[in-house]
């Protein structure tokens, strides 16, 4: 972290100091733009809050537990909006993603920061970060055209035929493979760089004395990592996982292309489902009524509130550890 | 009892655990690198193979208007070949050629359907390239002043509550799902103006670019040595003059690459565009109307039943990936040379 900026020694009175040389004006202008950035965040919150007023008034908190999502009135079903299919899909895909990505991401962080030869550390870090730079629509495209066929043949069908006979969540029908598990796998890939980069950064600020003490006691490299390095940075790693979770919850394109966009609850996780983000993306532009629109905006408000909370918690955890030195980029 | 000089008794077991766990971290790293190579490989190879001049110079062309592989199979004067027509097909007598200007393909399975892999279409993504450039550039113009000046504030006026709040808000903005930003732009602009527009997309993209530009600007400005600022101030320059004539020019390369990075991210954003820009099959430069964009084309063509359009999706991804790779590698090189130079 760089220095605190030192102001020139004050000559003359406060008026001269602040306004005569234009510095006061300058400070006011740049501060104004900072306020604008803060205002943008408030605007996002306020706009989604106001936009969802109708749905909030009609459904209240029961919105999240309602299981029926019927935008169009039919002879057998009235128009009703229940977000449980979307909430369930969002939670399941994100949990699968985090379960898959957390151990791998932490492993990458450990390798990059502790074990990897110095010469390949930079290129490897860069490659992992590149995963974060690829536009999400390309993950979706690759997921649909390359991963899904492979996933259906090699993973989904064999699993559904064997384990699926015991566990209903893994049962047939697999169909095209579009569903919660495939989406979770793609999301895992997309949040890997977040988790691994933050793990690497928080491991890098662990003082060397921690490692040296363990080594002096005769510990192996892994015992040093497990006994001295990881406990020291536990809070930061948890923060990284939370940031990854935040990304997975809000990721839209991969979900909208792979999850199947069906607001229905199936027993099997191989079956098409929906997530909050993909429901917004696929329905908002063709919303059938103001209430439909409002319900989708309610989902957006919820997503924003959840990611804001996760970000706040994660940043507090990461900042506690690195004292603002590292990992401010994510 | 003599002093033990060898390894402790449990050392063999501990060493095996050590080996296994270290190997697992290597496996973990491979787990990330392999998909990256696969994704980039597919996009570069499959997408690159579909590149042609017409890809960059033509706009959307409906697949059925192309030339079929063997136009001699059906002679409209004679009618459908023996056994090819389905007696239940109400459109068996329909002269598709007269309607579309093309020759109908041979019904491949006797049910009057067309073998989709036989359908060829030319066409390119010029409209998408133009649309993405317009939407992203206008977004960049909107985001640039806000991001730059807020970044200057964070770097030059550190340690106050506003700086803390701004930092937190940039984190929240960059962590917020892009679809939520799209929803905001949809409510504020699309609903108010009652039309999807390129401008609404630009505003959504700008919202997503602001945090990136702010944080890169701050980090780069912090790398400018304090002595440089002090030298300027020692000559009697006020802070604003120092900032604009000394600090920012010193950090200009870094700022430019940071802005390029924001541009690359903005160009690849898809979710907010679905809600704001909507897409367009023709070449349009009207920012107040729906406009095409590359990521939207990649998204829509992925769901297409026509192999030629799927090929277009790959090639569109190729353009996006090359843009992202190029800018990221440029940023990498610029950062490295700056750090080494000091």
Contacts between the chains, C-beta under 8 A, distances in Angstrom:
chain1	res1	chain2	res2	distance
A	1	B	222	7.4
A	2	B	155	7.8
A	2	B	222	3.8
A	2	B	223	7.2
A	2	B	226	7.1
A	3	B	226	5.0
A	4	B	158	5.4
A	4	B	159	5.9
A	5	B	155	7.9
A	5	B	156	5.5
A	5	B	157	7.1
A	5	B	158	6.1
A	5	B	226	7.6
A	5	B	229	7.2
A	6	B	226	7.4
A	6	B	230	7.4
A	7	B	239	7.4
A	8	B	233	5.1
A	8	B	239	7.9
A	21	B	238	3.7
A	21	B	240	8.0
A	22	B	238	5.8
A	22	B	240	5.4
A	22	B	241	7.6
A	23	B	238	4.8
A	23	B	239	4.8
A	23	B	240	5.8
A	25	B	240	7.6
A	26	B	238	7.6
A	26	B	239	6.3
A	26	B	240	3.4
A	26	B	243	7.4
A	27	B	157	6.4
A	27	B	239	7.6
A	29	B	149	6.7
A	30	B	149	4.8
A	30	B	150	7.1
A	30	B	152	5.0
A	30	B	153	3.8
A	30	B	156	7.2
A	30	B	157	7.1
A	31	B	153	5.8
A	31	B	157	7.1
A	31	B	162	6.1
A	33	B	145	7.1
A	33	B	146	5.4
A	33	B	149	3.9
A	33	B	150	4.6
A	33	B	153	6.6
A	34	B	149	7.9
A	34	B	150	4.7
A	34	B	153	4.5
A	34	B	154	7.2
A	34	B	162	5.6
A	34	B	163	7.2
A	34	B	165	8.0
A	34	B	166	4.4
A	35	B	162	7.0
A	36	B	146	5.7
A	36	B	150	7.1
A	37	B	146	6.6
A	37	B	150	4.8
A	37	B	166	5.3
A	37	B	169	5.4
A	37	B	170	6.2
A	37	B	173	7.4
A	37	B	210	6.2
A	37	B	211	7.7
A	37	B	214	6.3
A	38	B	162	7.7
A	38	B	165	5.3
A	38	B	166	5.8
A	38	B	169	4.7
A	40	B	169	7.2
A	40	B	173	6.4
A	40	B	207	6.2
A	40	B	210	6.7
A	41	B	169	4.3
A	41	B	172	5.2
A	41	B	173	5.9
A	43	B	184	7.0
A	44	B	173	7.7
A	44	B	176	6.6
A	44	B	180	6.6
A	44	B	181	6.9
A	44	B	184	5.2
A	44	B	207	7.8
A	47	B	184	4.9
A	47	B	187	5.4
A	47	B	188	6.2
A	48	B	180	6.8
A	48	B	183	6.3
A	48	B	184	6.5
A	48	B	187	7.6
A	51	B	183	7.6
A	51	B	187	4.8
A	103	B	28	7.3
A	104	B	28	4.5
A	104	B	31	5.1
A	104	B	32	6.8
A	105	B	28	7.7
A	106	B	28	7.8
A	107	B	24	6.1
A	107	B	25	4.5
A	107	B	27	7.4
A	107	B	28	2.8
A	107	B	29	7.1
A	108	B	25	7.3
A	108	B	28	5.1
A	108	B	29	5.0
A	108	B	31	8.0
A	108	B	32	5.6
A	110	B	25	5.0
A	111	B	25	3.8
A	111	B	26	6.2
A	111	B	28	6.6
A	111	B	29	4.9
A	112	B	29	7.4
A	115	B	22	5.8
A	115	B	25	5.9
A	115	B	26	7.9
A	116	B	29	7.8
A	124	B	29	6.5
A	124	B	33	7.4
A	126	B	328	8.0
A	126	B	332	6.1
A	127	B	32	7.7
A	127	B	33	5.8
A	127	B	36	5.9
A	128	B	29	7.7
A	128	B	32	5.3
A	128	B	33	7.5
A	128	B	36	7.7
A	129	B	328	8.0
A	130	B	36	6.3
A	130	B	325	7.5
A	130	B	328	6.3
A	131	B	32	6.4
A	131	B	35	7.6
A	131	B	36	5.3
A	133	B	264	7.2
A	133	B	265	7.5
A	133	B	324	5.2
A	133	B	325	8.0
A	133	B	328	5.2
A	134	B	36	8.0
A	134	B	39	6.5
A	134	B	40	7.8
A	134	B	268	7.7
A	134	B	321	6.7
A	134	B	324	6.4
A	135	B	267	7.8
A	135	B	268	2.8
A	135	B	269	7.2
A	135	B	270	6.8
A	135	B	295	6.0
A	135	B	317	8.0
A	135	B	320	5.4
A	135	B	321	7.8
A	135	B	324	6.6
A	136	B	268	7.5
A	136	B	270	6.5
A	136	B	271	7.5
A	137	B	268	7.0
A	137	B	270	4.3
A	137	B	295	4.6
A	137	B	298	5.1
A	137	B	299	5.2
A	137	B	317	7.5
A	137	B	320	7.6
A	138	B	39	6.8
A	138	B	43	6.2
A	138	B	268	7.7
A	138	B	298	7.0
A	138	B	317	4.8
A	138	B	320	6.4
A	138	B	321	6.3
A	139	B	39	7.2
A	140	B	299	6.9
A	140	B	302	6.7
A	141	B	43	8.0
A	141	B	298	5.9
A	141	B	299	7.9
A	141	B	302	4.9
A	141	B	313	5.7
A	141	B	314	7.2
A	141	B	317	5.6
A	142	B	38	7.6
A	142	B	39	5.0
A	142	B	42	6.0
A	142	B	43	7.2
A	144	B	302	5.4
A	144	B	303	7.9
A	145	B	42	8.0
A	145	B	302	6.9
A	145	B	310	6.8
A	145	B	314	7.9
A	146	B	38	7.3
A	146	B	42	5.8
A	189	B	32	8.0
A	189	B	35	5.4
A	192	B	31	8.0
A	192	B	32	5.2
A	193	B	32	7.6
A	196	B	32	6.9
A	218	B	8	7.2
A	220	B	14	5.5
A	220	B	15	6.3
A	220	B	17	7.5
A	220	B	18	3.8
A	221	B	18	5.8
A	221	B	22	6.5
A	222	B	17	6.2
A	222	B	18	4.1
A	222	B	21	4.4
A	222	B	22	6.1
A	223	B	14	6.8
A	223	B	18	7.0
A	225	B	21	7.8
A	226	B	21	7.6
A	243	B	175	6.9
A	246	B	175	5.5
A	247	B	175	7.5
A	249	B	177	7.2
A	250	B	176	7.0
A	250	B	177	2.5
A	250	B	178	7.4
A	250	B	179	6.7
A	250	B	180	7.0
A	251	B	177	7.2
A	252	B	177	6.6
A	252	B	178	6.5
A	252	B	179	4.3
A	252	B	270	7.6
A	252	B	271	3.7
A	253	B	270	4.8
A	253	B	271	5.6
A	253	B	295	7.9
A	253	B	299	6.8
A	256	B	271	7.7
A	257	B	299	7.0
A	257	B	302	6.4
A	257	B	303	7.7
A	277	B	177	5.8
A	277	B	179	4.7
A	277	B	271	7.2
A	280	B	179	5.4
A	280	B	183	6.3
A	280	B	275	7.8
A	281	B	179	5.7
A	281	B	182	7.8
A	281	B	271	5.6
A	281	B	274	5.2
A	281	B	275	7.1
A	284	B	183	6.8
A	284	B	186	6.4
A	284	B	275	5.6
A	285	B	186	7.9
A	285	B	196	7.6
A	285	B	274	6.8
A	285	B	275	6.1
A	285	B	278	6.8
A	296	B	183	7.6
A	297	B	183	6.0
A	297	B	187	6.8
A	300	B	179	6.9
A	300	B	180	4.9
A	300	B	183	4.2
A	303	B	177	5.3
A	303	B	179	7.3
A	303	B	180	5.6
A	304	B	176	5.9
A	304	B	177	7.3
A	304	B	180	4.7
A	307	B	172	7.8
A	307	B	175	5.6
A	307	B	176	5.6
A	307	B	177	6.1
A	307	B	180	7.8
A	308	B	172	5.5
A	308	B	175	7.8
A	308	B	176	7.3
A	310	B	175	7.7
A	311	B	171	5.8
A	311	B	172	5.5
A	311	B	175	4.4
A	312	B	168	7.6
A	312	B	172	7.8
A	315	B	168	7.2
A	315	B	171	5.9
A	328	B	167	7.9
A	328	B	215	6.9
A	328	B	219	7.6
A	329	B	215	6.8
A	329	B	219	7.9
A	330	B	174	7.8
